[in-house]
Amino acid sequence: MKQLLFVLFVWCWSGPLMAQQQEPVIHLQPWTFNTGADPAWLQPDFNDSHWRLMPVPAHWEEEGLPDYDGYACYRTRAVIPSSMRRPSALGLRFEMGAIDDFDSVFVNGHCIGASTEFREDRVYVVLYDEGIIRWDQENVVAVKVLDKYGWGGMYRGQPSIKNAGLDEFVHIDRNLNYWDFGKDGQLSKSISINAKRPVLIEGSLNITLVDPVNGKRKQLLSRAVRFSKEKPAVMPFVLQLPAQRSFQLQYTFRSKQGKATLTTGETPPYLLTPVASEKPVINGPARYGVRPGSPVLYRIPITGVRPMRIEALQLPEGLTLDTGTGIISGRIRQEGSYEVLLKAGNAAGRTERRFQFVVGQQQALTPPLGWNSWNAWGIRVDDQKIRAAANALVGEGLADYGWQYINIDDGWQHPQRAADSSIRSNERFPDMKALADHIHGLGLKFGLYSSPGPATCAGFTGSYKNEALDAAAWAAWGVDLVKYDLCSYQHLVPDRERIHMQAPYDLMGRCLAQQPRDILYSLCQYGWGKVWEWGEAVGGQLWRTGDDIEDTWSSVSSIGFEQEDKRPYAGPGHWNDPDMLVVGTVGWGYPRPSRLTPDEQYTHVGLWSLLAAPLLIGCDLQDINPFTRNLLCNSEVLAINQDPLGLQASRIYQVDSIQVYSKKMSDGSYDIGIINGTSQYRAITATAAMLGMKGGFTMRDCWRQRDLGSYRGPWKLGLPAHGMLLLRCQPL
C-alpha cells in the first residue's frame, strides 16, 4: 500500500526570539522502513514509496517486528537551504541518535559514517563543499542497520541536521611529541593539524604565548597550512618561557573556506625543583620498621656527584653495608630501636644524618614510595618492562630520593594453577624469583598483585581458596608488597557491608603475617565498608579510600579533596591510599602524556604529599622526561610525605574555590598547601589566619626550595588554574 511521504523542515530556536540570527535545525522525519540489505536502497533515486512508515525513535520490535534480527534500512528526505550555511562553521552535523546494534549512514548515496556502539548517539559530519549536500534541493538520508540480537533500530533521540563547528572537521595534535628541553630553559616541539574527513582543508595556524597574570600575548609563529586526513601539516617551533612559572600556549587555526576558527592550547612545562647540589645529601625517611628476623633491605637515598664514600656507623648485629652501592641488608633478631649514623662524602663535601631501625611489629613507618606498572602498562606488562623500570628508578636518580618499590599490578598470573594448586606466573614472566633477585640486587623492593576472588579485575587467576599457598609462594619468591584487589570477590557476597568486605582481607592478612619475611599489605577495595576503620586490624599497612584514579583534574581533585574524614586513621604503619600518581607518560598499555597540566601535576604530587599518602608513580620510567623527573625528585616535597610524625594534612580553609591544607611536622613547623580549584588564574590575598598560623613565622617555598622571609602581614599571591603554592611555615 502506498503512503504519502512528506518533508518537514523546522527552524528551531534555543531561546526567545531575538534580533540576532539563531542556529537552524532540520528535524529528519518521517522515516520509511524495510527489512533486508539491498545496496540499491542506499541510493537517492530509489523509489521507497511502497515501504512502511516507521516511528523514530523506537525499537522495531515494538512496531510489529517482535522477533526480527538482521538487516534493515531507514530512509527520509529533507531540503537543505543554502541559507543554512554559516561563515563560522565548516559543514553540517548529522545527529542520528542511538542505533541498535550497527549502522552505516548515507547521504545522497555517500557513506558519511558508521558505528558498532549501540549505546552511543551517532554524530556524523559533512563539509559544506564536499560535494555531498544538494543545496536548496531534496537530499536523501538512508540508514543501514544490523541488529544481531535483542532490540534493534533507531531507538533513541530525534535525528536532525545542524551546523558543525570546525572542531568536528579539524584536529590539532599537541602530543605529536613531548617537549625537548634545550639549554638555558629553551623548549621545542612540533604540533600537527589534520582533517577528520578525507578532504583537503586550507587556512592559517597561529601559535601565541599568553601570560595569565596580565593577559599579555606574544605571537610566536604564524603559517599558512594545507592538510588532509592522510597528510597532516606539521609545525615545529621553539619557545623560551619568560620565567619558570605557568604560561598558556594557544594554537589557533582559521579556515580559508570561511571565518571559522579552532583554538586549543596547553600549559608548557616549567621546572620548579632546583638542580641538586654536587655535595652529598642524604634523603628519605628517618626510620625503617621491620619485624624481628625479617630481611632488611635499605638503599640509602643519597644525591651528589659520584664517586662517593658511604658509611653506616653503629649498625646493629646482623646488618652489613655495601659501601659501593649504599645498600644495607641482613636481619635483626632482637626487638628494639637501633640508631645508626649515616655518612657520605665526595669531592664536593661531606654530610651525615641519624637513622633508626625500629624492630617490632610495625612496617611502613612512613608512606611507601615506589612505582606500579598499571597506569603505564595495564595488562601489557612483562618481565623486561619491570626490569627496565627498576633499572630506570636507579639510573634516572629517583632511588636517590627514596623511591624504592617496584610493583607488578594485574596481568602476571598464569590462567591455571599447578597440579598442587600453587600459583604460577604466565609466559611473560618466566622466573619470578630471578626477577625479584634482580630488583633486590638494586636495593629496591618487589611488589605483586592479587585478588581475594577467583579472578582478578583483568580476568587472571585470583587467590580464592588458595590464600595460604599464595602467601607462601610470594614469600619464597621474595615479594615485599602485595596489593590485594577486591575484583571478582564482590560477586561472592550479598552487599558491601563491613562484615563481607573485611573477611577476605582478614584471611590474607593472617596468611601474610605467618611468612618469614615482611610483606607490606595494600588493601584495594575502593573504600567500601569504611576500610579505614578496620584496615589496620586485618594487618593492612595501606588501604584505598575510593575509586580508581584517572589522569584528569576532575578525578584527581574529587579524590584528593575527599580525604578529610579519613584523616584520623592515617599514621605510622597505617596509611590512607587515594590511589597512584597519574603524572608523566601513562596510558594503561598505550603510552601517552598525562592529560593533567603541569600545574595540576604539581598540585597532585603536592597534595598527596600533604595527605601522607603512599606515592606510587604510574608512568613509563623508560620514557621519563625532564619535567616529570624534576617533579618527582624534589627532596623538600618528599620530606613532607616522609615526615616521621606521620600526620595527614587537614583542610583548614575553603572559601570561593580556594582551599588550604595544613600538616604539622615533627620539627614543629607546618607545611601548608594553598590550592586554586578554579580553571582560571586567581590573584588572592593571603593572611596568617588563612594559613592557620598565629604569631610570627617564616615562610619557605617548598617546590622552589627558596626562603620567602618572615610574615609581615597580608600579602598578594597568584595561583595558576588548578595550581598550588606549597609553603613551610616555621613559628618564630
N, C-alpha and C positions, 0 to 999 in steps of 0.2 A: 504494500500500500504506500502510495506516495504521500509525503508530508511536506508541508510548506516550510522552507528554510529561510530564515530572515537574519539580517545582520544588525547587531546592536553596537552602536558607538557611543560611549559615555565619556564626558569630561568630568572628572571627579575633583573635588576641592578639599584640601586638607583642613580648612577652617572657614570662617566667614568670608564673604566676597569682599575683596579689597581692590584697590586701584591697580596694584601690581599684578603681573601675569603669574598665574599659578601653573604648576606642572600638570599636564594632562595624563589621564589613564584610559586605556581601552580595555574594557572587560570582554573577554572572549566567551561568547555564548550565542546560540545554543550549540550543542555538540551532537553530531551524528555518530553512529557506532555500529561496528560489525565484528564478529569473531573471525579469526584467520590471520594470514600474514602475506597477502598478495602485494608484491612491491609496487604494483600499479596504483594501489590505494594511497600511496605517499605522494603521488604526482598531483600538481594543481589542476590539471584538466580532467581528472577522473570525475565521473558523474555519480555522486553518492545520494541522489535524491530518493532512492528506494531504501536507504538504510533507516534504521530506527533512531529516534531521538534518545539520548542518554543523559540523565541529570548529572551534573558535575558541580560540586564534589559528591561522590557516592561510590561505595563498593558495588561492583556489578552483581555480586551475589544477592544484594538487597534489591536489585532491579530486575529480577526474573531469571537470573543465571546462577542458581544456588550451588551447582556442582561443577562449574566450568573452571578449569585450569588450562592455560595455554596462551596463544597469541590473540591479540585483538587490536583494533585500530579506532581511534577517535579522530574526527575531522570537524573543523569550523572555518569560518571566513570572516575577514574584517577589512574594511577600508582604512588605510593608514594615511592621514593627510600630511602633506609636506609641511604644513604649519606646525606640526608637532616637533620638528627639528629645533634644537636649541644650540646656540653658539657655545654654551657652557658644557655641553655634552658631546659625545662622540658617536653614539649609537643608541640602539634600543635594547631594552631588557625584557625578556620573556619570562614572566614568573608563572610557573606551571603548577605550583603546589606539590604535594607529596603523591607519589605514584607507586603502586604495589604490583609487581616487585621491580622489574627492569623497564627502562623506557629509552626510546630514541625519538627526538622531536625534529620535525621537518617543517621548514617554511618555504613555500613555493618549490618544493622538491629538493631543497638543500638541507642536509642534516646540520643543525646548529648545536647539537649536544646530546649526550646520553649519560645515563647513570644506572648503577645497580644497588643504590642505597635506598630501600623503600621507606625508611624513616625520615629522610631528608627532603625538604622542599627544594624543588628544582628551579634553578635560575640559569638561563642561557642568554647570551648577548650576541648582537649582530651590529656591525658597523653601519653607519648611515650609507656609506658609499661602497659597501662590499659587493653590490650587485645582486643582493638577495631580495631586498624590500622593493615592492612595486608602489611607488608613491602615488597617492590620490587614486589608487586602483584597489581592486579586491585582491587580498592576499589569503592564501590557503595555509592553515596550520594543521598538520597531521601528527598524531602521536601514536607511535607503535609501542605496544605494551606486551610484556611477557609476564604472566603470573605462574609461578612454579608450583605453588601450593597455597592453601588457605585463601584469605581475602585477596581480591585483585581490583585494579582500576585506579582512576584518578580520584582519590578518596579524601583529600584534604586541601582546602584553600581554593579561592576563586582565581582561575587563570586570568592573567592580564598582561598588557604591554605598557611599559613606561620608558622614559628616557634613562639611559645608562651613563653613569659618570665615567670619567677617564680611567679611574682605578679598576674598572671591570675589563679594560682592554690592555692596560699597560702595567707592567710590574717593574719596579726599581729594586734591584737586589743589592742590599747593603752588606750582605755576607758572602760576597764572591771570594774574598779572602780576608784574613784578620789584619789588623793594623801591624805595620812593620815599624819598629822603634829604632830610629836612627840616632845620630849623635846630637847632643845639645837639645834633647827633647823633641826632635823632629819626628812627625808621624807621616806615614804614607800608606795608601791602599788604593784599590780600584773598586768602582761600583759598576754595575751593568744595568741596562734597561732593555726590556724585550716586550714583544706583543704576546698577549694571551691567545690571540686568534691568528690563523695563518694569513696575515695581511701585512702590507708594508705601511709603516707609520713614520711620519717626519715631524720634526719640531726642534726645540732648543732645550738644553739641560743646563741648569744653573746650580752652583754649589755656593752656599752662603754660610758664614760663621756668625752666630748670634750670641751676644753676651746677655744672659738672663738677668744680670744685676741692673743694667741700664738700658737694655734693649738695642744697643748699638749693633749695626750689621756691617759685615765686610764681605764683599763678593770675592770668592776665591777663584772661580772659574766659570766660564760660560761658553757653551759649544753647541753648534748645530749637530743634530743626530738623526740618523736614519736607521731603522731597525725593523726586524720581523720576529716571528716566533722562532724561526730556525736560526736567525743570525742577529744576536743581540749586539747593541753598541756598548763598548767597554770604555770607561773613562778613568784613567789613573790620575791621582792628584797628591799633592804634598801639603801638609798642614803644620804650622808652628803655633801652638797654643800661647797666647799672651801670658798665661800664668797656669800653674798646676792646680786648677780647680775646674768646676763644671761649666762647660760651654755647650751650645747646641749647634749642630750642623743641619742645614736644611737643603734637601735635594728637590728641586722644582723642575718639572717638565711641562712645557707649554706646546700644545699640538699645533702644527701648521694648518691642520684642517679647520680649526676654529679657535675660539677663545678658551677652550678647556685647558685647565691646569691640574696637575697632580703633584702634591707635595708630601714628602715623607722626611724623616730625619732620624738622628741618633745623637747620643752624647759620646764624644770621643773619649777614650780612656785617658786618665791622668793619674800620676803616681804621687801618693802621699807619703809612703814609708821611705825614710831616708836610706841612703846606701849604708850597709852595715860597716862598722868600723873594722879596720885591719887588725886591731887589737882583739885578743880573745875576750869573748863574753859568754858566760855560762847561762843558758836559758832553761826553760822548762819548769816543772813543779819543784817544790821544796821537799816533798815527801813521796815515798813509794811504799804502798801497802802490799803485804804478801802473807800467806798462811805459813806456819812452821813446816819446813821440809819441802815446800813447793819450789820449783825452779824460779830463780831470779834472772831476769834478762833486762838490762837497762843500758841503753846507748846514751851516754852523757851528751846532751844537746849543746854544742859549742860553736859559735861563729868566730870568724877571724881567719887570717891567712894561714895556710899550711906551708911548711911543716910546723907541727905544734907538739909540745910536750904536755902530756896529760897525766895527772896524778890523782889518786884517791887515798887519803891517809885515814888511818883507824878503821879500815874495812873490818866488819865482823868476821868471825871464823866461818869459813865455808864459801866466802866470796873472793873472786880474783878480778883484777883489772887487766884488760889487754891495752897496754899503753899506746899501741899503734892505732887502734880503732876507737878507743874510749868506751869500750863495751864492758860493763860489769856483769858477771854471771856467777852462778853457783847456787847454793842452798843455805839457808839459815835455819838451824834446827830449833833454837830456843826463842820463845816469845820475848818481846821487849822492843824498846826503841833504841836504835843504834845511830849515833851521829857520826857522819863522815865529813871530812874536809876535802872538797874537790878543788884541784888547782889546774891551771892551764897557762902555758906560756909560749910565745913565739917571738919572732924578731921585732915585732911592734910593741910588745908589752906582756904583762902578766896579770892574772886575776885569780881570785879564789872565792868559794861560796860554801856555806854549810848546807848539808843534805842529810836527810834522815830516812833510814829504813825502819818501817813500823811493822813488826812481825806480830800478827794476831789473826783475827777472823775477818778483817775488813780488806777489801780490794777497792781499786778505783777511788783513792782518796781525793783525787781531782778528776774532772771530766776527761774521758778518753779522747785523745787526738789521733786522727788517722784518716784512712781512705777506704771507701767502699765502692765496689765495682758497679752497682746497679745503675746509677744515674748516667754513667759513662757508657756502659756496655750492655745493660739489660741481660738477656739470656745468651747474647752473643759473646760470652766471656770464655776464656780458655787459659790454659797454663801459661802460655807465652805472654798474654796480656797481664796476668798477675805478676809474673817475674819482672816484666818491663815496668809495671807500676812501682814495685818495690825498689828496683834499681833507680827509677826516677826520683822517688822520695828522698833517696840518699844523694843521687847525682845532682839534682836541682837545688839541694841545700835545705829542703823542708825539714829533714830529720834533725838538722842543726838547731831548729826552733822548737823541737819537741813532738813533732808529728811522728807516730810510731806504729799504728795499727794498719795492716793490710788485710782487708776483709773481702772474701768472696761472697757475694749475695746469691740469689737464686740461679739455678742452671747448672750446677756441678754434679748432681746426683745421677746415678745410673737408673734406668727405668725399672729394673728388677733388682731385688736383693740377692745376695749369695745364697747357696743352699742352706747355710746355717743362720739365715736371716740377717747377717751382718750387712751394714750399709756399704755401698760401693760408689766410686766416682765413675763418671762416664768417660768416653774415649777422648774427650777434650782435656781431661785431667788424668794422665796415665799413672801418676805416682804422687799421691797427696803427701806422703811422708817426705819425699825428696823436695817437694815444693815448700813445705814447712821448714825444712832444713835450710833451704836457700834463703828464705825470709829471715829466719833466726840468725843465719850467718852474717846478715847485715845489721844485726842488733835490733831488728823490728819484731813486732808481734803479729800473729797469724789468726785471722778470724774466719768463721764459716757461718752458714745459714741453714736453717731447717724449719720445720713446722710441726706442731703437735697433731696435725691432721694426717690422713692417709696420703695427701698430695700437697705440695707447695702451691703458692699462688700461680706459678707458671706451669703447674702440672707435673713437676718432678716428684721423686719419692720423698714422702714425709716420714716422721719418726713415730707415727701412731702405732702403739702396742710394741714398740721396739726401743723405748726410751733408754733403758739401761745399756743395751747393746750399743746404741749410737753414742752415748756419752763416753763409754769405754773406748770405742773406736776413735773418736775425736781426740781423746787424751793420748792415745797411742800414736796418733799422727803428729801431735804437738800443737794442738789447737789452743789458742789463748783467749778466744772470744766466740760466743755463739749468739747469733741473732735468731730468735725463735718467733716466727711469724704465724699468726692465727690461721689465716687462709682457710683451707677446707674444714678445719675443725668446727668452724661456726655452723656448719650444716649438721653437725652431730648433736647439737644442743638446742633446746627449745627457744632460748632467748639469750639476751646479752647481760643477764643479771650477774652479779658478782660471783655467786657460788659456781656458776658454769664457766665464767671466764677464768677464775682462779685455779680451778682443779688441774688442768693440764700443765700450767706453769709451775704449780707446786710440785708436781710429779717430776718434771725435768729438773727443777731446782735441786731436789734431793739427789737425783742421779749425778748431777754435776758436782755437788758437794762431796761425793764419795770418791772422786777421782784424785790421783796423786799429784795433780798439778792444778794451779789456779786457772779457771776458765771464766772469764767475765761473762755475765748473763744479761743479754739485752732482750727485753720483752717487747714484742711488737704486736699489739692487738688494738691499735688505733684509739687508745684511751677508753675503750669500753669497760664498763664495770668499775669506773673510777680506779684504775690500776695504781695510780699514785698513792692510794690509801693502803694497798696491800703488796705492792711490788717488792718492797724490801723484805717482807715477811716470808715470801716464797723463794728468797735467795737472789733476787734481781739486783743488779747494780744500776741499771738504767731502763727506762720504760717510755715507750712512745705515748704522747699525750693527745694525739689527734690523727687526722687523715694524712695520706701521703702528700708530700710537698711537690710543687711544680715550679718551674722557673718563670714565674710571673709575680708581679707585685701583689696582685690580689691574693695569691696563695701564701707568699712569704709574710705579708702583713697580717692576714687573718690568723695564721698560725702563731706568729710571733707576738701579736697583741692579745692573745687569748691564754696566756700562761699565768696570769696574776693569781688565780685561785689555787694553782698548784704550788705556789712558792714555798709554803711551809714544809713541803715534802722533799725539797732538794737539800743536799748537804753531802759531806764526805762519805763516799761509799754508796750513795743513792741519789740518782740524778733524773730529773725530768728531761725527756728527749723530744724536742719539737721536730725532729727528722733532720735529714742530711743537708749539707750545703749544696746549693744549686748555682755555683759560680764556675767560670771558665768554660771549657768545652764539654757540654753534656750531650744528651740526645738519646739515651737509653738504647744504644746499639747502632744509632745512625747519627754520628757526631755532627754537632753544630754549636755555634756560640750560644751561651745562655741568653735568654730573652731579657734578663734583668739589665737595666742600665748600669754603668759604673757607679752612679750614686746609690742605686738600690743594692748593689753588691757590697758597697762599704757599709750600708745600713744593716744588711743581712748578717755579715760577719760581726759587726759591732754589737748588734742586739743579741745575737746568740752568745757572744762572749759575756755580756752583762747578765744574761739569763743563766750562766753557769751550765750551759747545755753541752752535751757531747758534740764535738766538732769532727764531723766525718766528711772529708772532701768527696765530691761526686764527679769530678771532672776527669778527662783523659790526661793523665800526668805526662804522657809522652809528648803531648801537644801543648804543654803549659806555656803560656805567653808571658811576656814581662809584666803586664798588668796583673794577671792572676797570681803570679809568683809574688809580686810586690804586695798584693792584697793579703796573702796567706803567711807572709814572713815578717810580720810586724811584732817584735818582741813585747812591746808595751801593751798592745791589744790582747795578745795571747796571755800575757800575765794577768789580765783582768779575769779571763776564763779560768786560769790555773791557780788563782789565789787559794791558799790553804784554808782560809776561813770557810770557803765553800758556800757563801750565801747567794741566793738568786736575787737579782735586782727587783725592786718594787717600783710600780708606777706611781709617782708622787704628784704628777701634774698632767691634766688632759683638758685643754681648752682650745676650741677653734682649730681642731686637727693638728695641734702641736702637743706632743707627748714628751714627758720627761721621765726617764728611768734612773734610779739611784741604787748603787751597790756598795755596801760598806766593805772595806778591805781590811786585811789583817794588820796593816800598819797604821790604822786609824783614819786613813784617807777615804774619800768617796769617789767612785768612778760614776760619771753621770753622762747619759746619752740624751741629747735633745733632738727629736725626730720631727721632720715636716711630713705629715701624712698626705699632703695635697700634691696635685700634679703640676703645680706652679712654684716658681721661686718665691720664697717668703722672706721678708725682712721683719724681724721681731726685736723687741726689747726684752732682754733677759735680766732677771733680778735674783738676788740671793734667795728670796722666798720661793721663786720658781724652781730653783735648784735644791731646795730643801736645806740650805746652809744658813747657819747663824754665826754672827761674829765675823772676824776677819779670816780670810783664807786665800791661798794661792791657787792658780789655775794652770793646767798644762794640757796642751792639745795632744792626745794620745796617738792619733794617726800620724801627725807630723812630727811627733816627739819634740815639741817645742814649748818652752815656758811662755806663758802669757802674762805673768806678773800677778800682783795681788789684786783682789777685787776692790774696786773703788766706787761702787755704786752701779746702777743700771747701765747696761751697755747694749749697743745695737749690734746685731749679727745677722748674717744672711744664710739661709738654708736652701740648697737646691731642691728641686722636686723629688720627694721621697728620700731626701738626704738626711744625714745625721752629723751633729757635732759631738765628738766623744771627748769628754774632759776628765782629768783627775784633779779633784779639789782637795787640798790639804789644809785642814784647820790650823790656824796660827796659835 
